[in-house]
Amino acid sequence: MRFPEWYTVPLSSTSKLDGDFCKKFTQQVIKIYNVELSNTPNFSIFPKKVTKEQPKVMLLFKKPIEVGDKVRLELTRGRQTETIAEIMTTNPYTAMIRVPGASRFK
């Protein structure tokens, strides 16, 4: 959240917190949280560069993958897009993939 985007919530009484204030405050917190979630990726990739010697990539998730969740990964090289169906989850926060055609990389 940047300074120009700060929210103010008026408090009707300085001696106690009222229900309306708590409701408005909670709504603003949820709104800010959702904005921040949409601005940041939910995963990161390590290593950033795939080579012939290192064709595997690890995905690190911010939220754990639960049973029944589907992970779909698409790789784009130029105009060609490949979908990887074989994703090995090592624990709820990480997954390992082997990049197809990595032997063609320099």
C-alpha positions as CSV (number, residue, x, y, z in Angstrom):
1,M,0.0,0.0,0.0
2,R,1.5,3.3,-1.1
3,F,1.0,6.6,0.9
4,P,-1.5,8.1,-1.6
5,E,-3.7,5.0,-1.3
6,W,-4.1,5.2,2.5
7,Y,-7.6,4.8,3.8
8,T,-9.2,6.7,6.7
9,V,-12.0,5.3,8.8
10,P,-13.8,7.8,11.1
11,L,-14.2,6.9,14.7
12,S,-17.5,8.1,16.2
13,S,-16.4,8.0,19.8
14,T,-12.9,8.4,21.3
15,S,-13.8,6.6,24.5
16,K,-14.8,3.3,23.0
17,L,-14.8,1.3,19.8
18,D,-18.2,0.9,18.3
19,G,-19.4,-1.9,16.1
20,D,-19.7,0.2,13.0
21,F,-16.1,1.3,13.2
22,C,-14.9,-2.3,13.7
23,K,-17.0,-3.4,10.7
24,K,-15.6,-0.6,8.4
25,F,-12.0,-1.2,9.7
26,T,-12.2,-4.9,9.0
27,Q,-13.6,-4.3,5.5
28,Q,-10.7,-1.9,4.7
29,V,-8.1,-4.4,6.0
30,I,-9.6,-7.1,3.8
31,K,-9.7,-4.8,0.8
32,I,-6.0,-3.8,1.2
33,Y,-5.1,-7.5,1.7
34,N,-6.8,-8.4,-1.5
35,V,-5.2,-5.6,-3.4
36,E,-1.7,-6.7,-2.2
37,L,-2.4,-10.3,-3.1
38,S,-3.4,-9.3,-6.7
39,N,-0.2,-7.2,-7.1
40,T,2.3,-9.9,-6.1
41,P,2.9,-13.3,-7.7
42,N,1.8,-16.3,-5.7
43,F,4.9,-18.2,-6.6
44,S,8.6,-17.9,-7.4
45,I,10.9,-20.0,-9.5
46,F,14.4,-21.3,-8.7
47,P,16.7,-21.4,-10.5
48,K,15.8,-18.5,-12.8
49,K,17.8,-20.0,-15.7
50,V,17.4,-23.4,-17.2
51,T,20.4,-25.1,-18.8
52,K,21.2,-28.4,-20.4
53,E,23.0,-29.4,-17.1
54,Q,20.2,-28.1,-14.9
55,P,16.8,-28.9,-16.6
56,K,14.8,-29.0,-13.4
57,V,13.0,-26.0,-11.9
58,M,11.5,-25.6,-8.4
59,L,8.3,-23.7,-7.9
60,L,7.9,-22.1,-4.4
61,F,4.3,-21.3,-3.5
62,K,3.2,-18.6,-1.1
63,K,0.1,-20.6,-0.2
64,P,0.2,-24.3,0.3
65,I,-1.2,-26.6,-2.4
66,E,-4.1,-28.6,-1.0
67,V,-5.3,-32.0,-2.1
68,G,-7.4,-31.6,-5.2
69,D,-5.7,-28.4,-6.3
70,K,-4.6,-28.4,-9.9
71,V,-1.3,-26.8,-11.0
72,R,-1.0,-26.0,-14.6
73,L,2.3,-24.6,-16.0
74,E,2.7,-23.1,-19.4
75,L,6.1,-22.4,-20.9
76,T,6.4,-19.9,-23.8
77,R,9.5,-19.8,-26.1
78,G,9.0,-17.3,-28.8
79,R,5.6,-18.1,-30.3
80,Q,5.5,-21.7,-29.1
81,T,3.7,-22.6,-25.9
82,E,4.0,-25.9,-24.0
83,T,1.8,-27.1,-21.1
84,I,3.5,-29.2,-18.5
85,A,1.3,-31.8,-17.0
86,E,3.8,-33.7,-14.9
87,I,4.4,-31.7,-11.8
88,M,5.9,-33.4,-8.8
89,T,5.0,-31.8,-5.5
90,T,7.6,-32.4,-2.9
91,N,5.6,-30.7,-0.1
92,P,2.6,-28.3,0.0
93,Y,4.8,-25.3,-0.7
94,T,7.1,-26.6,-3.4
95,A,6.9,-28.4,-6.7
96,M,9.6,-29.7,-9.1
97,I,9.3,-29.8,-12.9
98,R,11.7,-30.9,-15.6
99,V,11.6,-28.5,-18.5
100,P,11.0,-30.4,-21.8
101,G,13.6,-29.7,-24.5
102,A,16.2,-28.3,-22.0
103,S,18.9,-30.1,-23.9
104,R,18.4,-27.6,-26.8
105,F,19.5,-24.7,-24.5
106,K,23.0,-23.4,-24.6
